[in-house]
Every structure is written in C-alpha cells, then in structure tokens.
Amino acid sequence: MARLIRMDSTGHSTLAEWTTEDAEAQERAVAAFRRQLDEGYYAVVTEGEGHARQVTELPLDAELVILRRPIAGG
C-alpha cells in the first residue's frame, strides 16, 4: 500500500493511502496531494538511501510520498 504523508509537529500525518487496483483511492490521493502543494508544501520521493527527488505530480507507483514545508532562512 502506498502512502502520502505530511511532516508536521507530531512527526507526520498520513493524508492518503492507495493501491494500484483502487482507482477511487488514487483519485483521493491525487486531490489531497494537489491541495497540499497549493498550500505551499513540497513533495519528495526517496530514490535509495540518501537520495530524494522533488515531484510536482503524485507518482502513483511510489511506496511513500513525503510532503514538507520549505526550509526557512536565507
């Protein structure tokens, strides 16, 4: 089962879960993903130990998609 999680003050919150066979769950996950990006979150997918890739479309074949706020500073 794939998961969409958002990093937050509790550690993380699961926003959606889906499987390749469940089109309705995939649609809900895509909608949740889009809402979070619209609110300013970034999404990343791991690509092996120590590597991640930022994504702007929900990769439905990923096991885990992590949403986080941009890092402040300058």
C-alpha positions as CSV (number, residue, x, y, z in Angstrom):
1,M,0.0,0.0,0.0
2,A,1.3,3.4,-1.0
3,R,1.1,6.4,1.4
4,L,1.1,10.2,1.2
5,I,2.4,11.7,4.4
6,R,2.9,15.3,5.6
7,M,5.7,16.1,8.0
8,D,4.2,18.2,10.9
9,S,4.6,18.9,14.6
10,T,3.5,15.4,15.5
11,G,6.2,13.8,13.3
12,H,3.9,13.1,10.4
13,S,0.3,12.7,9.4
14,T,-1.0,10.2,6.8
15,L,-3.1,12.0,4.3
16,A,-3.9,9.2,1.8
17,E,-3.3,5.5,1.1
18,W,-3.9,3.7,-2.2
19,T,-3.1,0.6,-4.2
20,T,-2.7,0.2,-7.9
21,E,-6.1,-1.6,-8.0
22,D,-8.1,1.1,-6.2
23,A,-8.8,3.9,-8.7
24,E,-11.1,5.8,-6.2
25,A,-8.3,5.9,-3.5
26,Q,-5.9,7.0,-6.2
27,E,-8.2,9.9,-7.1
28,R,-8.5,10.9,-3.4
29,A,-4.7,10.8,-3.1
30,V,-4.1,13.0,-6.1
31,A,-6.7,15.5,-4.8
32,A,-5.0,15.5,-1.3
33,F,-1.6,15.9,-3.0
34,R,-2.7,18.8,-5.1
35,R,-4.3,20.6,-2.1
36,Q,-1.0,20.3,-0.1
37,L,1.0,21.7,-3.0
38,D,-1.4,24.6,-3.3
39,E,-0.9,25.3,0.4
40,G,2.9,25.6,-0.1
41,Y,4.2,22.1,0.7
42,Y,6.9,20.4,-1.3
43,A,6.7,16.8,-2.2
44,V,9.6,14.3,-2.3
45,V,10.1,10.7,-3.2
46,T,13.1,8.7,-2.0
47,E,15.4,7.2,-4.6
48,G,17.5,5.0,-2.5
49,E,19.5,5.7,0.6
50,G,20.4,9.3,1.0
51,H,18.7,10.4,-2.3
52,A,15.3,12.1,-2.9
53,R,13.6,13.7,-5.8
54,Q,11.1,16.6,-5.7
55,V,7.9,15.9,-7.5
56,T,5.0,18.1,-8.7
57,E,2.7,15.2,-9.8
58,L,1.8,12.3,-7.5
59,P,3.8,9.3,-8.6
60,L,1.1,6.6,-8.0
61,D,3.8,3.8,-8.3
62,A,5.8,5.2,-5.3
63,E,5.6,3.5,-1.9
64,L,5.9,6.7,0.0
65,V,5.5,10.4,-0.9
66,I,6.5,12.9,1.8
67,L,5.2,16.4,2.0
68,R,7.1,19.1,3.9
69,R,7.2,22.9,4.2
70,P,10.1,24.8,2.6
71,I,13.0,25.4,4.9
72,A,13.1,29.0,6.1
73,G,16.3,31.0,6.0
74,G,18.4,32.8,3.5
